[in-house]
Amino acid sequence: MFWWVLSTFGVTLFLLGTPVSSWGIGSPETLDQLLEQVRQDSVQEQRLNADREANFLAARDKQKELLRKANADLQAEEQRSKVLKGTFEKNEKVLAEKQTELKDLSGSLGELFSVARQTAHDLLPTVSNSLVLAEFPDRVAVLSTIAESNKLPNIEDLQRLWLSLQEQMTESGKIETFSASVITVGGEVKKQQVSRVGTFTAISEGKYLRYLSEPVAGLVELNRQPASRFLKAAAEFEKAGSGAIVSMAIDPSRGAILSLLVQSPSLRERIDQGGWIGYFTIALGVVALLIALQRFIYLFTIGRRIDAQRHEEIPNEDNPLGRVLSVYTGNKEEDIEALNLKLDEAILKEMPQLERGLPTLAILADVAPLLGLLGTVTGMIKTFQAITMFGTSDPKLMSAGISEALVTTVIGLMVAIPILLIHSALSGKSNRLIQILDEESAAIVAWLAEKKQGLLEKREADVF
Amino acid sequence: MFSDGLFRIEWLLEQGGEILWFILIASFFMWMLIIERYYFLFVLHPIRMQQLIAMWQQRTEHRSWYAHRIREGMIAEISSHLRQFLLLIKALTATLPMLGLLGTVIGMIQVFDSMSVSGAGNTRGFAGGISVALITTMAGLVTALSGLYFSANLDHQVKRAIEQAMDLLR
């Protein structure tokens, strides 16, 4: 191993040791030769330098030439710019003059264009929501191009705008009958004869229609029709021939009132708006009605029996008056004081049955409007919560609370009013029966006693 | 002229909504009762009084317990006949303003319905509800006020008639 390394080293040394000649072909051997060589070299060098100098001078002259040329160019351009500036200013002056000239010439026309565009804008919603569109459906496109384009309208556009306005005016004064497809309440699309009164009302087969521009433009039958008087007028109107004079209802809001009619909620939805207070009030009303019914049946049958008893002499046990009178017939021989007490006791025993349920009815009639008031307050609380959260900007957000407030009030009143009337009728009836028991029973007893004693012979039954 | 007036009534009833019909019926009922009461008080009642007085004077004695009870019975019957329906009339005069209030609230519901459908800007939509509210309130108050005087007057007359009967049956 060691020997191998040493031998490689030796080889490398050998290779490096090869002699290399480093200077020119002929290296000077003597000092004279060297001097000669230096001399020659310096001559050569001087020649080279002279050449270089000559080159530099030539280049300098060339640059000078270029500079002169550039300066000349600059001057020329400056000259030109001066000239151009002059023309520019001249032109600008001319332009301003022309502009003022244009302004003077088109002064009133510029306003006209903006007015035309404005008019088209204003007319667009009127036309697109108008019943007339059911007859001539392609009028919106013309108007919207005028209203929305950025270009100045040309004379053709202006004429079309004018024509549309004129058309709308003329049609709003006409009563037309035409054939159009109508969407019925069931959702079918039918081709029907439609009569249109101006831009106000459209009817078909005795029913009022409204015009919807969205989502599908067309005539729609109202699913809630107005009062019967108007329906009758509509039917007569359709039957009438030309030249006949018939009365007809029109919607002066051009369909807004009729479309509101559709959106009014049904009774069921209304009651739901009242919330649990509404249901509770209705439940109380039902309870009160049941009590009233039971009381009515009871008082009515008892009243009839008492009336029958008043014309009878023999007491019947099936009615309060009979039971009171039987106290007398059972104790005929008692003295007056004892009889009086016994009668009072019997009357007192009968009274509660006649009065039962009536105080409950009175309380229910008082409670129902109070519940309505409670609903009003809870509804208002909801409304104000909505206001705190969303602000007053959108009345639709507040409407739930407001409808609860109002609907509960309505339910409360609707329950209270009939109960109040029923209660007064029933308590009138029961008061009368109680009075008969209280005062007339004593009179009848007295009369019977006197009759027995033969003091009074005859009693005029028709008077009593 | 006459038909024009009828049309106006029809128009009023339509503006007032269904509640106005209830007010109309209730006030009609109340007026029938009031008229019936006056008829009873001034025509039927005096005839009955005369019969009862004649019967009372047939009696030989007016001082015994029996006589007192019979007299009380007579007066009770008179007063019960006189007082009939008075409670109902009073209840109706109390009910009519409540019906008016009901109409007010129903009208306000219509107003808020139109508000929730078409926003606060559509004042045309409000007009129907407001007319219902105002017309029913007015009708309820007017009919109740007209009945109030007569119900109070009837009360007074009946009290006097009963006192008179007490005096006459002696």
Interface residues (C-beta under 8 A of the other chain):
Chain A: A227 R229 S253 A256 I257 L260 Q263 S264 P265 R270 I336 N340 P369 D394 P395 K396 S399 I402 S403 L406 V407 T409 V410 L413 M414 A416 I417 L420 L421 H423 S424 A425 S427 G428 N431 R432 Q435 I436 D438 E439 E440 A442 A443 I444 V445 A446 W447 A449 E450 L455 L456 E460 V463 F464
Chain B: E10 E14 R48 Q51 L52 M55 R59 T60 W65 Y66 A67 H68 R69 I70 R71 E72 G73 M74 I75 A76 E77 S79 S80 R83 Q84 F85 L87 L88 K90 A91 L92 A94 T95 M98 L99 L101 L102 V105 I106 M108 I109 Q110 F112 D113 S114 M115 S116 V117 S118 G119 A120 N122 R124 G125 G128
